Amino acid sequence: MKRFMLVILLVGAMLAATGMTARAAATTTVQNYTIPIGGGGPTQGCTEMVNIQGGSLHAVIIVVTDNTGGFHVSGTFNFQDVRGVGLTTGTTYVAVRANSQTSSLSSDGARAEITETVTRLLVSQGAAPNFLVHTVYHITYQDGQLVATVDNVTSECLG
């Protein structure tokens, strides 16, 4: 998902550089997607690897072009009916994921920011502990230089 947000910012930067930005009224576009998830492959659980299976990813993406030509993108991404099976114990897990992302690009392309927060939870349907991972990611560019970055990941076993 980080790559998607970077692509949005790069497109905005190209438009700004070529003078094709909107200078009139602000515009807003909302996109709503549901994307099936096949076999997601194994992911780390608390005490074992968990094979993610089925379900879907629901995404809502909002793109705003402001009246100065700047771009602002926000997205919310959530799992729906996603499950997993422990590779060692066969324990069934419910996979919960909630992402929110925001990004902005100034009309002249001089300033860009991206922030993403992700909460992932594997909820055991048996005696195995639940596994919680929380991520915060942020970058700021000013005049082509990286001026701020945050990459914080925490995880814990619950129960």
Buried (B, 14 or more C-beta within 10 A) or exposed (E): BEEBBBEBBEBBBEBBEEEEBBEEEEEEEEEEEEEEBEEBEBBEBBBBBBBBBBBBBBBEBBBBBBEEBBBBBBBEBBBBEBBBBBEEBEBBBBBBBEBBBBBBBBBBBEBBBBBBBBBBBBBBEEEBBBBBBBBBBBBBBEEEEEEEEEEEEEEEEEE
